Amino acid sequence: MTAREICYSYRSARHKAQQIQILAELNGVDSLEIIKVLVHGGERLPDSTVNKLFKRLDKLEMEIREREREYKAIAAALKGEL
């Protein structure tokens, strides 16, 4: 589907959050690719979708911090730092 077709299908859908997943499956991509197309096309995402993405970002940020600490600890150990 073209970006225009994706946006039209999304705009016409009654259940927009579900439509994102449907469009992803129809196009053989993940839902983030559909979200990119929709945002680029000026479509408003459902609050539930935006909240889900922010929660995922928060979780990823915590995981990154944890990995950074582990990285620094390993690097310090390899340098012989106490």
Secondary structure, 3 states (H helix, E strand, C coil): CCHHHHHHHHHHCCCHHHHHHHHHHHHCCCHHHHHHHHHHCCCCCCHHHHHHHHHHHHHHHHHHHHHHHHHHHHHHHHHCCC
